Amino acid sequence: MPRVRRSETDQRLVDEHGPDFSEALARGLRVIAAFGAERRLMTLADVAREVDLPRATVRRALYTLDRLGYVRSDGRLFQLTPKVLSLATAYLASNSLSATLQQAVERVAAQLNEACSAAILDGDDIVFIARAGPTRLLGVGVDIGYRIPAYCSSMGRVLLGGLEDGDLAAFLDRIRPEALTPHTLVDRAALRSAIHRDRAQGYSLVDQEAEVGYRSLAVPVRRYDGRIVCALNAGANVDRVAVDRMLESFLPVLRDVAAVLGPQMV
């Protein structure tokens, strides 16, 4: 049987993690992760292109996921099934951090009457692990598990500020910043300065860099030894909440909640 060609990503992972690394499992997870808001339905060719793997390899992965109930197909187009949510449920149910943060963001959202979220750093992105807010603000697709590039989000910059300088430098060298809006910082030197500034002041305010018309303010949540565990933020439409009000009214609330959460983090 011919050996399956390794993509550059697979080869890097094997080199990094050693011979016990399961390429088959990694490929299956990559196939699941390839689907998203803009890729709800994909052909075999679409998936193969997204994950940079041969069609034969992707066909086996999709067949297995279909047999296990995580994917379904009409014979041409593939899509995820609700069973995929069981993977997220397993994480949330086994992680006391998520339950604690969910209660906290619900309290903040009720107090400020604006959306509040908590996130962790995962690779070059942040991932929402708790979110709450008024019904008018909770848009489709922005929920637990949602990912945003770390470089252009307030929670991302707070979390990046918790990295050692060497790790931060490696992050900035690795990423390819894109202008998601006309306001997005993409210059690496400017991003480094913004992250260092936010680290020093203890919060990050990002104004319309990830989404036009939306600004957000984030603070770090530090555990007992000072390490940043996650970030907490509140956001609002620019027409509804001015920067001054956000700093005067939102920042104290977020800092108070973060101070209470810190000792509960492990």
C-alpha positions as CSV (number, residue, x, y, z in Angstrom):
1,M,0.0,0.0,0.0
2,P,1.5,3.4,-1.0
3,R,2.6,5.7,1.8
4,V,0.3,8.7,2.3
5,R,2.1,11.9,1.5
6,R,2.7,14.1,4.5
7,S,1.8,17.8,4.2
8,E,4.2,20.4,5.5
9,T,1.8,20.8,8.6
10,D,1.9,17.0,9.3
11,Q,5.6,16.8,8.9
12,R,6.1,19.7,11.3
13,L,3.8,18.1,13.9
14,V,5.5,14.8,13.7
15,D,8.9,16.4,14.0
16,E,7.7,18.5,16.9
17,H,5.8,15.8,18.9
18,G,7.7,12.6,18.0
19,P,6.8,9.0,16.8
20,D,3.8,8.6,19.1
21,F,2.0,11.4,17.5
22,S,-1.2,10.1,15.7
23,E,-1.3,11.6,12.2
24,A,-4.7,10.0,11.5
25,L,-6.3,11.5,14.6
26,A,-4.8,14.9,13.8
27,R,-6.1,14.8,10.2
28,G,-9.6,13.9,11.4
29,L,-9.6,16.9,13.8
30,R,-8.3,19.1,11.0
31,V,-11.1,18.0,8.8
32,I,-13.7,18.9,11.5
33,A,-12.0,22.3,12.1
34,A,-12.1,23.1,8.4
35,F,-15.8,23.7,8.5
36,G,-17.1,27.1,9.7
37,A,-19.5,30.0,9.2
38,E,-18.3,30.5,5.6
39,R,-17.7,26.8,4.9
40,R,-20.9,25.1,6.2
41,L,-21.1,22.9,3.1
42,M,-18.1,21.5,1.3
43,T,-17.2,19.0,-1.3
44,L,-14.4,16.5,-0.9
45,A,-12.2,18.8,-3.0
46,D,-13.0,21.8,-0.9
47,V,-12.1,20.0,2.3
48,A,-8.9,18.6,0.8
49,R,-7.9,22.1,-0.3
50,E,-8.6,23.6,3.2
51,V,-6.6,21.0,5.1
52,D,-3.8,20.6,2.5
53,L,-4.2,16.8,2.2
54,P,-4.7,14.3,-0.7
55,R,-8.3,13.6,-1.6
56,A,-7.9,9.9,-0.7
57,T,-6.8,10.8,2.8
58,V,-9.6,13.2,3.3
59,R,-12.1,10.7,1.8
60,R,-11.1,8.2,4.5
61,A,-11.4,10.8,7.2
62,L,-14.8,12.0,6.1
63,Y,-16.0,8.4,5.7
64,T,-14.9,7.7,9.3
65,L,-16.5,10.9,10.7
66,D,-19.7,10.0,8.8
67,R,-19.8,6.5,10.3
68,L,-19.3,8.0,13.8
69,G,-22.1,10.5,13.2
70,Y,-20.0,13.7,13.2
71,V,-20.5,14.4,9.5
72,R,-23.3,13.8,7.0
73,S,-23.4,14.0,3.2
74,D,-25.9,14.1,0.4
75,G,-23.4,12.3,-1.8
76,R,-21.6,15.4,-2.9
77,L,-21.6,18.0,-0.1
78,F,-20.5,17.4,3.4
79,Q,-21.5,19.2,6.6
80,L,-21.0,18.8,10.3
81,T,-23.8,17.3,12.5
82,P,-24.8,18.5,16.0
83,K,-22.9,15.5,17.5
84,V,-19.7,17.7,17.1
85,L,-21.1,19.8,20.0
86,S,-20.5,16.8,22.2
87,L,-16.8,17.5,21.9
88,A,-17.2,21.0,23.2
89,T,-19.7,19.8,25.9
90,A,-17.0,17.4,27.1
91,Y,-14.6,20.3,27.6
92,L,-17.1,22.5,29.3
93,A,-18.4,19.8,31.6
94,S,-14.9,18.8,32.7
95,N,-13.5,22.3,33.1
96,S,-14.7,24.2,36.2
97,L,-13.1,27.4,34.8
98,S,-15.8,27.6,32.1
99,A,-18.7,27.3,34.6
100,T,-17.2,29.9,36.9
101,L,-16.5,32.3,34.1
102,Q,-20.0,31.9,32.6
103,Q,-21.6,33.0,35.8
104,A,-19.2,36.0,36.0
105,V,-19.9,37.2,32.4
106,E,-23.6,36.9,33.0
107,R,-23.4,39.2,36.0
108,V,-21.2,41.7,34.1
109,A,-23.6,41.7,31.1
110,A,-26.6,42.3,33.3
111,Q,-24.8,45.1,35.1
112,L,-23.5,46.9,32.0
113,N,-26.4,45.9,29.7
114,E,-23.8,45.0,27.1
115,A,-22.1,41.8,25.8
116,C,-19.4,40.3,28.0
117,S,-17.1,37.5,27.1
118,A,-14.1,35.5,28.5
119,A,-11.5,33.9,26.3
120,I,-8.2,32.0,26.3
121,L,-5.3,32.0,23.9
122,D,-5.2,29.1,21.5
123,G,-2.3,29.2,19.1
124,D,-2.6,32.5,17.2
125,D,-6.2,33.0,18.0
126,I,-8.4,33.6,21.1
127,V,-11.3,31.2,21.8
128,F,-14.4,32.3,23.6
129,I,-15.1,30.0,26.6
130,A,-17.9,32.1,28.1
131,R,-20.3,34.7,26.7
132,A,-23.4,36.5,27.8
133,G,-25.3,39.7,26.9
134,P,-28.6,41.3,26.0
135,T,-30.6,39.4,23.4
136,R,-30.2,42.2,20.9
137,L,-26.4,41.8,21.0
138,L,-25.8,38.1,20.8
139,G,-25.5,37.6,17.1
140,V,-25.5,34.3,15.3
141,G,-22.0,32.7,15.2
142,V,-20.5,34.7,18.0
143,D,-20.7,32.3,20.9
144,I,-18.6,29.8,23.0
145,G,-16.0,28.3,20.7
146,Y,-15.8,31.4,18.4
147,R,-12.3,32.3,17.3
148,I,-10.8,35.7,16.6
149,P,-7.2,36.5,15.6
150,A,-5.4,37.5,18.8
151,Y,-3.5,40.5,17.3
152,C,-6.7,42.6,16.6
153,S,-8.8,41.9,19.6
154,S,-8.8,43.4,23.1
155,M,-8.8,40.0,24.8
156,G,-6.1,38.8,22.5
157,R,-3.8,41.7,23.3
158,V,-4.3,41.2,27.0
159,L,-3.4,37.5,26.7
160,L,-0.4,38.3,24.4
161,G,0.8,40.7,27.1
162,G,1.1,37.7,29.4
163,L,3.6,36.0,27.2
164,E,7.4,36.2,27.8
165,D,9.1,38.7,25.5
166,G,10.7,35.9,23.5
167,D,7.4,34.1,22.9
168,L,5.7,37.4,22.0
169,A,8.5,38.1,19.5
170,A,8.0,34.6,18.0
171,F,4.3,35.2,17.7
172,L,4.7,38.5,15.9
173,D,7.3,37.0,13.5
174,R,5.0,34.1,12.8
175,I,1.7,35.8,12.0
176,R,0.6,37.5,8.9
177,P,-1.6,40.3,10.1
178,E,-4.5,41.2,7.8
179,A,-6.6,44.4,7.8
180,L,-10.0,43.1,8.9
181,T,-11.2,46.7,8.9
182,P,-9.7,50.1,7.9
183,H,-8.7,50.5,11.6
184,T,-6.8,47.2,12.1
185,L,-3.2,47.5,13.2
186,V,-1.1,45.3,10.9
187,D,2.4,46.8,11.4
188,R,4.3,44.5,13.7
189,A,6.2,47.3,15.4
190,A,2.9,49.1,16.1
191,L,1.4,45.8,17.4
192,R,4.3,45.2,19.7
193,S,4.0,48.7,21.1
194,A,0.3,48.3,21.6
195,I,0.7,45.0,23.5
196,H,3.5,46.4,25.7
197,R,1.4,49.5,26.4
198,D,-1.6,47.4,27.3
199,R,0.5,45.1,29.5
200,A,1.7,48.2,31.4
201,Q,-1.7,49.8,31.9
202,G,-3.4,46.5,32.8
203,Y,-6.1,46.6,30.1
204,S,-6.7,46.8,26.3
205,L,-9.1,48.9,24.4
206,V,-9.5,48.0,20.8
207,D,-11.6,50.3,18.7
208,Q,-13.1,48.8,15.5
209,E,-10.1,46.7,14.6
210,A,-11.9,43.4,14.5
211,E,-15.3,44.7,13.4
212,V,-16.4,48.1,12.1
213,G,-18.7,49.9,14.5
214,Y,-17.6,47.8,17.5
215,R,-15.2,48.6,20.3
216,S,-14.2,46.4,23.3
217,L,-12.3,46.7,26.5
218,A,-10.5,43.7,28.1
219,V,-8.7,43.0,31.4
220,P,-6.6,40.0,32.4
221,V,-7.7,37.4,34.9
222,R,-4.6,36.4,36.9
223,R,-4.3,33.4,39.2
224,Y,-2.5,33.3,42.6
225,D,1.0,33.4,41.1
226,G,0.2,36.3,38.7
227,R,0.0,34.3,35.5
228,I,-2.7,35.3,33.2
229,V,-5.3,32.5,32.9
230,C,-7.8,34.2,30.6
231,A,-9.2,37.6,29.6
232,L,-12.5,39.2,30.4
233,N,-14.1,41.8,28.1
234,A,-17.1,44.0,27.5
235,G,-18.0,45.4,24.1
236,A,-20.4,47.8,22.6
237,N,-21.5,49.6,19.4
238,V,-19.4,52.8,18.9
239,D,-22.6,54.8,18.5
240,R,-23.9,53.6,21.9
241,V,-20.8,53.8,24.2
242,A,-18.1,56.3,23.9
243,V,-14.4,55.5,24.7
244,D,-14.5,57.8,27.8
245,R,-17.6,56.0,29.2
246,M,-16.1,52.6,28.5
247,L,-13.0,53.6,30.5
248,E,-14.9,55.3,33.3
249,S,-17.8,52.8,33.7
250,F,-16.8,49.5,32.2
251,L,-13.2,49.2,33.3
252,P,-13.8,49.3,37.1
253,V,-16.5,46.7,36.8
254,L,-14.3,44.4,34.8
255,R,-11.3,44.8,37.1
256,D,-13.5,44.1,40.2
257,V,-14.8,40.9,38.7
258,A,-11.3,39.8,37.5
259,A,-10.0,40.4,41.0
260,V,-12.7,38.1,42.5
261,L,-12.1,35.5,39.8
262,G,-8.4,35.4,40.1
263,P,-8.1,33.4,43.4
264,Q,-10.6,30.8,41.9
265,M,-8.4,30.0,38.9
266,V,-5.9,27.1,38.9
